[in-house]
Structures are given as C-alpha cells and as structure tokens.
C-alpha cells in the first residue's frame, strides 16, 4: 500500500532515476573562496540599472521537472528559483578599527584654471612678488644700518664732549688750564696788571657775606715799597724775593671791638711767594720781624703797636695777609673765635675768592686754599 500526501511540503519521492534532475529546492550556492567577511557590515551597492542577472545565475541550467511516477499524478512543477544578485566580494580589512570609506564627490565650485585664461590684470607674477620682497628687505636693512650709524655717531659725540672717567680731573683749589679768558696768576709775566686800592676795597663798606654786617673801611694804601708793611727780616725777605707792590687797607670789625690791616704782596712768581710763606713763621717765632698795621686816624694807633694775631696765604704770585688787634690793645688769645673768623673773612673769602678770583677771570684757585689759622701767628707789640 502506498500512502499519498496532499501537501507539497510533505511530498516524498522515491529514489529518482539516474540522470534525472533533483526535485527539491535549488542547491544553495557555496560561499565564495577567499578571506572571511568582516564582522563590520559593508554597504551593498544596488546593481546598475539595465544590468542582467549575475553571471552564475545566467549560466546555471533551469531544473528539469521530475518524471511522473506510475499510478500517481505528477506533482506540480517547482517554482523557478528567483535569480539572486551575486554577493559583493569582501575587501580585506587591514585593521579591526578600519572604517568604511565613502567616496566624496568633488565640489563643483572648483576647477583647474589655466593662468593664460585669466585677464591680464588678474595674473599673478611670481617673479614680481619676489622682487618686491627683495626690495622691502633691502630697505629694512638700509634703515637698520642708518639707525646704527646714528647711534654710533651720537655715542662718539658724547664721548668727545664728556671727559673719560679715567682722565685726571682738576683738584680743588687748582687752576683749570682750559678755562676761557683765563689769566694765569702763577707769574707776573702772565699777570702784568698792577693791583689797585679800588680793586681791593671798592667802597667804605665791605660786605663779605650777604646778610651779615659789613666791615668799615677806614683807610687804603698802594705802595711799590713792600718794606712799609713789614719790619726786620720779613721786610728784607720780601724785597729780596722780588716784591714790587703792596696794597692794603685798615678796617674796623662789625662788632667794633677789633681793628685789622689786610692786603696783598705782589711777588715775582709762585715759587717766590711760597718761599716767603714758608719763612714767615720761623721769623715771627724768633721775633726777627713783624707785619705792620696801618693807622687810620685817632683811636686806631693801636693797630700799629699792639700785639696781634696774623694770618697769611698764597695764591699764584700773591701773598695775602691780615693782622688783627683789639681796640683796647689787649693781647688776643690763640683760641679767640672772633679773630679767627675775621682772618677767614678777609684772607679766604674776600682776597682769595673775591679779588684774585675776579683777576683770574673765571679760573679756579691756582693754589690750594689753606685755612688762615694754619698760616697764622702771634706777633708782639712794637716796643
């Protein structure tokens, strides 16, 4: 007995005849050879329009209908298999992190342009651009060199006008040889003008310092005989060393308690003035001479005879001197501050910084300035 199955799905065919085509579903196409597909999906591109079936499907023969079995109706023919597109050939992926590349269409806004197609005004001259860069660079170099030259010139000019730090400077109290309109006081050959009383004592009042009381000028004298201002060995020393002029004046101190005679001896040169200066103290200490005061009328005879404090100082070929006495004829002690101040006012401030400074016409002192007390002494009364 033979059972029949109405369902096509459960249909069973006995052994097919040799050479007959299989009646079952189409044999699946074996996977293509090659590397295994990537785990990451690869986008499938649809077949081009108008393209025919895949080559493999076109070459595959259509399955033949099964032969009819005796005593049984022939099964309905199996539906023809639908041609499937050939699967894309997977491309080898170099790394697990590789990503699919999607082609990017070229932008339609850019296209190659021939330079010759451009208008003449829009053409770019590469050589012209390089020439401009060269010209600008050369101008910058010339500007830098000119600025450097100006800086060097200013530095050289500053060095020419400013004395170097290593150059010896003029010590205080010495003459500056470069001073304009300068008169050299070191010799009578370069300072030939004679002294005058107007030069030393221009008025009846002598103001030494602004704001301080003035000295009263009682009498002045200019003489070519230096011995009238000294006695003994001092007078001989002055004459022997070439003193040819003395200008002096007698004054009363602002406090009225002191009388003084001060002036300048005009000697041959600086060396002769220094020799007189060095010999004065020994002669005064040995009482071998003294400076003479000059009386100026009644109540001033004491300046000629009383004991006095004496000071002197050299500048150039001049010897400045000042003797101070008390109006009452009393001896002045060596530590009397008023007598010291009077000698400083007359010798240093008036005769040196005033009279001789003007004579030097702007030059500084030609001889170091000594404190008058360093060249001062006591002379006794004229007995």
Steps between C-alpha positions, in 0.01 A plus 500: 500500500623846416412803703439832327571833644292789385742757620777599271722565792470139620523343157743213481650371188660166471843472377529711191606346184857532399557815297189665620516852650433537863150590596578682820592862546797642319833408642639804680798663345817418697670796664769654292859427574713767660543666836212496740276805485548773752288510808419856415228543242608606157247710313352316205462697185189429290561364155520746222187568307459284192747243624407136446511218753818393657727298281472191723121510493495543125724203443310269745257272304139506601401193703315232299154397609489168683391195311148381571460196723268225376163481680551846647431840353799711423579761762469857404813646358725677750513871465797628312762643731522875507841612380696655784764763449851389552620593846771768506852382533619605845808713503780425749491721806851595626395564857204442727456875542480569126187681401321484169594772263224685327600676182463875517398663177719784381362844564366647182612851606869436438663423173848522357560831334776577260687817588498602138120502506489771770480867407830684490417699817432187706811308409745442785862570424700280730827666406346844568396392854850374575647827370277702732603287795866553410453876474317520835768288671778717357324817618467354849872414509593853385274653766660282770849597386412870499357480852811317619720767343304776673533323836876457455538864396306616807715280724822634350376858535409438864842351567665796330313753713521303826845438649566133575471387858868400505617844391651699787270771622611833630545473878312753711695818543700466174461692177319351205725549195202471262298781658406771244648851535716379783790696648786296641581630847815292546731770366513874440591421139148365443332738748656837433219732613586679824274482805289800598331607821170521310539136407549392861277745685243649263300688767476616858307188596625151429229233497655156518185288521148602408285543806792563734621837632762682291856593591574873512787601270703771681803542270660348189852516353691377193883512507789368294710473817404175669713586806236752618282204602762298690805534721827316558582183314149476356539831316840390366360165390221667303738737323753226425239271338373767260201660674427819303158600633281486806135606520340508844214645699405555866151398606284482810318175578118491500494460881727808541739319735775422247720693259675327212732564207479268199640500145704332224876482429586481131795262453682375192345155462344213687834362619608830658163540673526147643852569632372805686212298641731226628735748673242714678425282798862442608570873470192591705576237764858627531378863509720588203230706333126573495218632285411863547147622552398828337349766722194683363466796736414540864415191702669275239865532601465176693501307170865604449632420849283243681555125496314345208386175349636458147394273213627458140435294189647459149316497170702531180770765540305680776533475877182600685533606867287631785590614855234547767523699824260591773391865521594506869853375423463176696671184378278269296505140622579230245154342536310825439216402263431857388859558385494172309175595327639843402811348342288247310268772370780727376757247370290214364162647412593855395859499367517144362147416383410858423791714376731234360212294363384795294856561386528140384191566280298196589785257570509299819757548770857453380621397843336282764312712747634476853306582807635840609554360847739242354720789384446731790715619782523735790713809477585709799453869546731748335699613801 
